[in-house]
Amino acid sequence: MKKFEPSRSGMRVTGQSSRRQLLGGIAAAGVYAALGAPAVWAARKPKPKVIVIGGGFAGASCARLIRNEDRGIDVTLLEPNATYIACPLSNAVIAGLRDLSVQQFGYRSLRAQGIDVLHRRATAVETEKRTVTLDDGRQLAYDRLVVAPGVDLRFDAIPGYTEAAVEAMPHAWKAGEQTLLLRRQLEAMNDGGVVVMSAPANPFRCPPGPYERASLIAHYLKTRKPRSKLILLDAKDQFSKQKLFQAAWQELYPGLIEWVPLSGGGQVVRVEPATRTFVTEFDTHKADVANVIPPQRASAIAAIAGVADQTGWCSVDPVTFESKLRPGVHVLGDAIIAGGMPKSAFAANSQARVCAIAVVDLLRDRAPTSPKLINTCYSLVAPDYGISIAGVYQPANGLLTDVQGAGGVSPLDAPRSVRQQEAAFAEAWFKTITSSVFG
Ligand SMILES: Cc1cc2nc3c(=O)[nH]c(=O)nc-3n(C[C@H](O)[C@H](O)[C@H](O)COP(=O)(O)OP(=O)(O)OC[C@H]3O[C@@H](n4cnc5c(N)ncnc54)[C@H](O)[C@@H]3O)c2cc1C
């Protein structure tokens, strides 16, 4: 039976000290060999080291699953924040239906599992030397590295939408203070005000997220400020669960949501934060409350580590999640282009399971096996009205591709009892995933 081992206080440090460790190990092995106990050498071999960058759904899951799979591997998790604030269901916080405190999670249970959690940011990666540099200057060595840093918002993509603009025009696409800011701005808006949102082109974090947000803001307006309206400017002509969302908008919020697709002039070409104005190819929209969801890319450390390509995203082997650009480095979660798989917390957790087993197999000289991965995304259209999309994916031609005939979306003509059930499933899913990752 595997025995629980408490975490080591530090990582193997490169250079002198690792050589010393190795020499110490060889010397010790010599003594035991002389005593005729060669098996002890295996026990004295330094433990393999895995460093995981990013303590979100992808990274925290992966760290945990590697430790579950093999307690003989030292795992260090790097995450600058002591509290993780989950995005799923954060649109309900914006609409005043949920408290931000229920979105917050700590890392105590990961530590209890023997994972060395360091609240530090990774600032550099040297893949040839296999080291990661932290923001306090320390350098840690790894045998395998997992990079799971999520996304960065691109402040170079929409002219006028700079980092300073997020106060007047919040994105709320990373949950936390921005989520509360958007909520406060909605609360402060007069009845009869206009909310304008913009959604980016694919790919981006949580494809159904902007439409769930538009729905829940519409619910807030309908119940609290019924003379108001919402305009959603979109940089694309199609979106996730589109028929289900649009049917629900007609049923629940007739005339309240105006969706402007790309072909109708939905692409935002400039914003003016001082007046909360969106400029599109054909029109100008002045908002009382403005929400810009800007284009995104893999978070900065991915490019620093050399695993992001010119698209800003990372390509990986679909069996092991090892980078196609840097051997020994695995990438997962929102930072990757996962073929047909969307950027979701559910997907990040599925990928983490596959990646964790592959990392352990590779460290133990076993050949990783081809996986099947699942994703399900629930969206709330109203507090008691949920819809979902599910998919199954498998490696094919170097990508993760849809398994034809598996998955699907909620039926278009389902009765309200099914919508209520799916809203309850959304909450149950959130509780299950957050307790399996952080609980
Ligand atoms: C409004 C909204 C609603 C959503 N709803 C759903 C939903 O209903 N269902 C669903 O499945 N998904 C949903 N998502 C998507 C989901 O939140 C993301 O897909 C998920 O968080 C991705 O996980 P991740 O671990 O890749 O990235 P993240 O959760 O962003 O975690 C990345 C972590 O890496 C850390 N990090 C970054 N750089 C460094 C560094 N240099 N060193 C150390 N650490 C670093 C960050 O601090 C962060 O904690 C939603 C997203 C949004 C915005």
Ligand as a Chemical Component Dictionary entry (heavy atoms), coordinates in Angstrom:
data_LIG
# 
_chem_comp.id                   LIG 
_chem_comp.type                 NON-POLYMER 
_chem_comp.pdbx_formal_charge   0 
_chem_comp.three_letter_code    LIG 
# 
loop_
_chem_comp_atom.comp_id 
_chem_comp_atom.atom_id 
_chem_comp_atom.alt_atom_id 
_chem_comp_atom.type_symbol 
_chem_comp_atom.charge 
_chem_comp_atom.model_Cartn_x 
_chem_comp_atom.model_Cartn_y 
_chem_comp_atom.model_Cartn_z 
_chem_comp_atom.pdbx_ordinal 
LIG C1  C1  C 0 -17.763 34.501 -16.598 1  
LIG C2  C2  C 0 -17.209 33.134 -16.742 2  
LIG C3  C3  C 0 -18.038 32.036 -16.537 3  
LIG C4  C4  C 0 -17.532 30.747 -16.677 4  
LIG N1  N1  N 0 -18.360 29.681 -16.491 5  
LIG C5  C5  C 0 -17.894 28.422 -16.628 6  
LIG C6  C6  C 0 -18.759 27.304 -16.429 7  
LIG O1  O1  O 0 -19.950 27.450 -16.127 8  
LIG N2  N2  N 0 -18.235 26.049 -16.584 9  
LIG C7  C7  C 0 -16.932 25.862 -16.909 10 
LIG O2  O2  O 0 -16.515 24.696 -17.008 11 
LIG N3  N3  N 0 -16.080 26.904 -17.107 12 
LIG C8  C8  C 0 -16.529 28.170 -16.976 13 
LIG N4  N4  N 0 -15.682 29.242 -17.172 14 
LIG C9  C9  C 0 -14.300 28.999 -17.656 15 
LIG C10 C10 C 0 -13.324 28.636 -16.541 16 
LIG O3  O3  O 0 -13.316 29.617 -15.530 17 
LIG C11 C11 C 0 -11.920 28.512 -17.125 18 
LIG O4  O4  O 0 -11.982 27.710 -18.270 19 
LIG C12 C12 C 0 -10.986 27.870 -16.102 20 
LIG O5  O5  O 0 -10.813 28.750 -15.020 21 
LIG C13 C13 C 0 -9.641  27.508 -16.732 22 
LIG O6  O6  O 0 -8.779  27.018 -15.774 23 
LIG P1  P1  P 0 -7.199  27.259 -15.855 24 
LIG O7  O7  O 0 -6.637  26.557 -14.665 25 
LIG O8  O8  O 0 -6.709  26.946 -17.215 26 
LIG O9  O9  O 0 -7.034  28.845 -15.699 27 
LIG P2  P2  P 0 -7.316  29.732 -14.403 28 
LIG O10 O10 O 0 -8.502  29.252 -13.679 29 
LIG O11 O11 O 0 -7.311  31.146 -14.859 30 
LIG O12 O12 O 0 -6.059  29.492 -13.472 31 
LIG C14 C14 C 0 -4.778  29.911 -13.857 32 
LIG C15 C15 C 0 -3.970  30.215 -12.599 33 
LIG O13 O13 O 0 -2.611  30.407 -12.974 34 
LIG C16 C16 C 0 -2.065  31.411 -12.176 35 
LIG N5  N5  N 0 -0.889  31.956 -12.860 36 
LIG C17 C17 C 0 -0.836  32.704 -14.000 37 
LIG N6  N6  N 0 0.424   33.028 -14.302 38 
LIG C18 C18 C 0 1.199   32.474 -13.343 39 
LIG C19 C19 C 0 2.612   32.478 -13.102 40 
LIG N7  N7  N 0 3.467   33.114 -13.899 41 
LIG N8  N8  N 0 3.074   31.806 -12.013 42 
LIG C20 C20 C 0 2.213   31.147 -11.188 43 
LIG N9  N9  N 0 0.875   31.128 -11.370 44 
LIG C21 C21 C 0 0.375   31.773 -12.429 45 
LIG C22 C22 C 0 -3.203  32.414 -12.013 46 
LIG O14 O14 O 0 -3.015  33.223 -10.860 47 
LIG C23 C23 C 0 -4.416  31.498 -11.922 48 
LIG O15 O15 O 0 -4.786  31.222 -10.577 49 
LIG C24 C24 C 0 -16.158 30.549 -17.017 50 
LIG C25 C25 C 0 -15.329 31.662 -17.208 51 
LIG C26 C26 C 0 -15.844 32.935 -17.074 52 
LIG C27 C27 C 0 -14.936 34.109 -17.289 53 
# 
loop_
_chem_comp_bond.comp_id 
_chem_comp_bond.atom_id_1 
_chem_comp_bond.atom_id_2 
_chem_comp_bond.value_order 
_chem_comp_bond.pdbx_ordinal 
LIG C1  C2  SING 1  
LIG C2  C3  SING 2  
LIG C2  C26 DOUB 3  
LIG C3  C4  DOUB 4  
LIG C4  N1  SING 5  
LIG C4  C24 SING 6  
LIG N1  C5  DOUB 7  
LIG C5  C6  SING 8  
LIG C5  C8  SING 9  
LIG C6  O1  DOUB 10 
LIG C6  N2  SING 11 
LIG N2  C7  SING 12 
LIG C7  O2  DOUB 13 
LIG C7  N3  SING 14 
LIG N3  C8  DOUB 15 
LIG C8  N4  SING 16 
LIG N4  C9  SING 17 
LIG N4  C24 SING 18 
LIG C9  C10 SING 19 
LIG C10 O3  SING 20 
LIG C10 C11 SING 21 
LIG C11 O4  SING 22 
LIG C11 C12 SING 23 
LIG C12 O5  SING 24 
LIG C12 C13 SING 25 
LIG C13 O6  SING 26 
LIG O6  P1  SING 27 
LIG P1  O7  DOUB 28 
LIG P1  O8  SING 29 
LIG P1  O9  SING 30 
LIG O9  P2  SING 31 
LIG P2  O10 DOUB 32 
LIG P2  O11 SING 33 
LIG P2  O12 SING 34 
LIG O12 C14 SING 35 
LIG C14 C15 SING 36 
LIG C15 O13 SING 37 
LIG C15 C23 SING 38 
LIG O13 C16 SING 39 
LIG C16 N5  SING 40 
LIG C16 C22 SING 41 
LIG N5  C17 SING 42 
LIG N5  C21 SING 43 
LIG C17 N6  DOUB 44 
LIG N6  C18 SING 45 
LIG C18 C19 SING 46 
LIG C18 C21 DOUB 47 
LIG C19 N7  SING 48 
LIG C19 N8  DOUB 49 
LIG N8  C20 SING 50 
LIG C20 N9  DOUB 51 
LIG N9  C21 SING 52 
LIG C22 O14 SING 53 
LIG C22 C23 SING 54 
LIG C23 O15 SING 55 
LIG C24 C25 DOUB 56 
LIG C25 C26 SING 57 
LIG C26 C27 SING 58 
# 
